[in-house]
């Protein structure tokens, strides 16, 4: 397929997963609505208006990069407008609290997933492969598990499927998902956000994708280009 042309049909093994994502979206929305208001109150979000204004100035770049989302990643949409996600909080691989701001200078593909989410499980090996192929000081796949409870179940799942490259990021409080939902970025799981080195949302999508595909790799390359 020629570059620049969008193709809206994912790989066969993800078609059922994508359909299931839509079914799960309603269940997830009901589930998380009782889990707290997110890791930012409306007051804190309002206080970030200045940061959002700076990010909004990147609307043109968001559209340029969004135009590169074709084929297996065609569901990724440019942020309209881009907004600051610096305050999104979760636990790092060392178990300590961190935010997107701690990844300053690095483009991040932020993915929220859970072990009970079939589409999430289906795309996890592809996310691991993308990190293995494209991960660097300039780019990282940050896959944040949002299972409640302790770390045992998600760690066991990742070990069973042979994930070796992804860092183990966690938010057992569901607050991260709730904030993404409040911002209009999440309908269900998985949800993925492309964030630039200044913490600005450039593009986002709901549902799974073939993140190890050439289409995904070209998208990452476009996001890293000056």
C-alpha positions as CSV (number, residue, x, y, z in Angstrom):
1,X,0.0,0.0,0.0
2,X,1.3,3.4,-0.9
3,X,2.4,5.7,1.9
4,X,-0.1,8.2,3.0
5,X,-3.1,6.1,2.3
6,X,-5.2,5.0,5.3
7,X,-6.2,1.3,5.6
8,X,-8.8,0.7,8.3
9,X,-8.6,-3.1,8.6
10,X,-6.3,-4.5,11.3
11,X,-4.5,-7.8,11.1
12,X,-6.8,-10.8,11.2
13,X,-5.8,-11.9,14.7
14,X,-6.8,-8.5,16.1
15,X,-10.3,-8.2,14.4
16,X,-12.1,-10.1,17.2
17,X,-10.0,-8.3,19.8
18,X,-11.0,-5.0,18.4
19,X,-14.7,-6.0,18.5
20,X,-14.3,-7.2,22.0
21,X,-12.7,-3.8,22.9
22,X,-15.9,-2.1,22.0
23,X,-17.9,-4.5,24.2
24,X,-15.6,-4.1,27.1
25,X,-15.6,-0.3,26.8
26,X,-19.0,0.0,28.4
27,X,-18.1,-2.5,31.2
28,X,-14.8,-0.7,31.9
29,X,-16.6,2.7,32.0
30,X,-19.0,1.4,34.6
31,X,-16.2,-0.3,36.6
32,X,-13.9,2.7,36.8
33,X,-16.7,5.2,37.5
34,X,-16.7,3.9,41.1
35,X,-12.9,3.9,41.5
36,X,-12.2,7.5,42.3
37,X,-12.0,10.8,40.3
38,X,-8.5,10.3,38.8
39,X,-5.1,11.6,39.8
40,X,-5.9,15.2,39.0
41,X,-8.9,17.2,40.4
42,X,-10.6,19.7,38.0
43,X,-8.8,22.4,39.9
44,X,-5.4,20.9,39.1
45,X,-6.5,20.4,35.5
46,X,-7.5,24.1,35.3
47,X,-4.2,25.1,36.8
48,X,-2.5,23.4,33.8
49,X,-4.1,25.7,31.3
50,X,-0.8,27.5,30.5
51,X,0.8,24.1,29.7
52,X,-2.2,23.2,27.5
53,X,-1.8,26.5,25.6
54,X,1.8,25.7,24.8
55,X,0.8,22.2,23.7
56,X,-2.1,23.6,21.6
57,X,0.4,25.4,19.5
58,X,1.5,22.0,18.2
59,X,-1.8,21.3,16.4
60,X,0.0,21.4,13.1
61,X,2.6,18.9,14.1
62,X,-0.1,16.7,15.5
63,X,-1.9,16.7,12.2
64,X,1.3,16.0,10.3
65,X,2.2,13.0,12.5
66,X,-1.5,11.8,12.5
67,X,-1.3,11.7,8.7
68,X,1.4,9.0,9.1
69,X,-1.0,6.8,11.0
70,X,-1.9,4.4,8.3
71,X,-2.5,0.7,7.8
72,X,-2.2,-1.2,11.0
73,X,-2.2,2.0,13.1
74,X,-4.9,3.9,11.1
75,X,-7.1,4.2,14.2
76,X,-4.6,6.6,15.8
77,X,-6.1,10.1,15.6
78,X,-4.2,13.5,16.0
79,X,-4.9,15.3,19.2
80,X,-7.4,18.1,18.7
81,X,-6.1,20.1,20.3
82,X,-2.8,18.7,21.8
83,X,-2.8,19.0,25.6
84,X,-0.3,18.6,28.4
85,X,-0.2,15.2,29.9
86,X,2.8,15.9,32.2
87,X,0.8,15.3,35.3
88,X,-0.4,11.7,34.4
89,X,0.8,9.6,37.4
90,X,1.7,5.9,37.8
91,X,4.4,3.8,39.4
92,X,7.7,3.2,37.7
93,X,9.5,-0.2,37.3
94,X,11.1,0.4,40.8
95,X,7.6,0.8,42.3
96,X,8.0,4.5,43.1
97,X,5.5,7.1,41.9
98,X,6.3,9.0,38.8
99,X,4.7,11.1,36.1
100,X,5.0,11.7,32.4
101,X,7.1,14.7,33.3
102,X,9.8,12.3,34.4
103,X,10.2,11.2,30.8
104,X,11.0,14.8,29.7
105,X,12.9,14.8,26.4
106,X,11.7,11.4,25.4
107,X,8.8,10.6,23.1
108,X,6.4,8.1,24.8
109,X,3.9,5.7,23.5
110,X,1.7,5.4,26.7
111,X,-0.5,2.3,26.7
112,X,-3.0,1.4,29.4
113,X,-3.8,-2.3,29.8
114,X,-5.1,-5.0,32.1
115,X,-4.8,-8.8,32.3
116,X,-8.6,-9.1,32.1
117,X,-8.8,-7.2,28.8
118,X,-8.5,-9.6,25.9
119,X,-7.5,-7.0,23.3
120,X,-4.8,-5.8,25.7
121,X,-3.4,-9.3,26.0
122,X,-3.5,-9.7,22.2
123,X,-1.4,-6.6,21.5
124,X,1.2,-6.9,24.4
125,X,3.7,-9.0,22.4
126,X,3.6,-6.3,19.6
127,X,4.2,-3.5,22.1
128,X,7.2,-5.5,23.5
129,X,8.5,-6.0,20.0
130,X,8.2,-2.2,19.2
131,X,10.1,-1.3,22.3
132,X,12.8,-3.8,21.4
133,X,13.1,-2.5,17.9
134,X,12.7,1.3,18.5
135,X,13.3,1.8,22.2
136,X,16.1,4.3,22.8
137,X,17.0,7.4,24.8
138,X,14.6,9.2,22.6
139,X,11.6,6.8,22.6
140,X,9.9,4.4,25.0
141,X,6.8,2.3,25.1
142,X,5.4,2.9,28.5
143,X,2.8,0.2,29.0
144,X,1.0,0.8,32.3
145,X,-0.9,-2.1,33.9
146,X,-4.2,-1.0,35.7
147,X,-5.2,-4.3,37.4
148,X,-6.3,-3.8,41.0
149,X,-4.6,-5.7,43.7
150,X,-0.9,-6.6,43.9
151,X,1.7,-7.1,41.1
152,X,1.6,-10.9,41.0
153,X,-1.0,-11.5,38.3
154,X,0.3,-8.9,35.7
155,X,3.9,-10.0,36.3
156,X,2.9,-13.7,35.8
157,X,1.1,-12.9,32.6
158,X,4.0,-10.9,31.1
159,X,6.4,-13.8,32.0
160,X,4.1,-16.4,30.5
161,X,4.0,-14.6,27.1
162,X,7.7,-13.8,27.1
163,X,7.7,-10.0,27.4
164,X,11.3,-9.1,27.9
165,X,11.8,-5.4,26.9
166,X,8.9,-3.4,28.4
167,X,9.4,-1.8,31.7
168,X,6.8,-2.8,34.4
169,X,4.7,0.3,35.0
170,X,1.6,0.1,37.2
171,X,-1.4,2.0,38.5
172,X,-3.5,-0.3,40.7
173,X,-5.7,2.6,41.7
174,X,-7.4,3.1,38.3
175,X,-6.7,6.8,38.7
176,X,-4.7,7.0,35.5
177,X,-7.5,5.5,33.4
178,X,-10.1,7.7,35.1
179,X,-8.1,10.9,34.2
180,X,-7.7,9.7,30.6
181,X,-11.5,9.1,30.6
182,X,-12.2,12.6,32.1
183,X,-10.0,14.1,29.4
184,X,-12.1,12.3,26.7
185,X,-9.2,10.1,25.7
186,X,-10.4,6.7,27.0
187,X,-13.5,4.8,26.3
188,X,-12.3,1.4,27.4
189,X,-9.1,-0.6,27.3
190,X,-6.6,-0.7,25.7
191,X,-6.0,3.1,25.2
192,X,-2.8,4.4,23.7
193,X,-1.4,8.0,23.7
194,X,1.5,9.3,21.7
195,X,3.2,12.0,23.8
196,X,6.2,14.2,22.8
197,X,9.3,15.0,24.7
198,X,7.6,18.1,26.3
199,X,4.7,16.0,27.6
200,X,2.2,17.1,25.0
201,X,-0.4,14.7,23.6
202,X,0.2,14.4,19.9
203,X,-2.2,11.5,19.0
204,X,-4.3,8.9,20.7
205,X,-6.5,5.8,20.0
206,X,-8.8,3.3,21.7
207,X,-8.5,-0.3,20.9
208,X,-5.6,-2.6,19.9
209,X,-3.2,-2.2,17.0
210,X,-0.3,-4.2,15.4
211,X,2.4,-2.1,17.1
212,X,5.2,-4.3,15.7
213,X,4.2,-3.6,12.1
214,X,6.1,-1.5,9.6
215,X,3.3,1.0,9.8
216,X,3.8,1.5,13.5
217,X,7.6,1.8,13.1
218,X,7.2,4.4,10.5
219,X,4.8,6.3,12.8
220,X,7.4,6.3,15.5
221,X,10.1,7.5,13.1
222,X,7.8,10.4,12.1
223,X,7.2,11.3,15.7
224,X,10.9,11.4,16.3
225,X,11.7,13.5,13.3
226,X,12.7,17.2,13.9
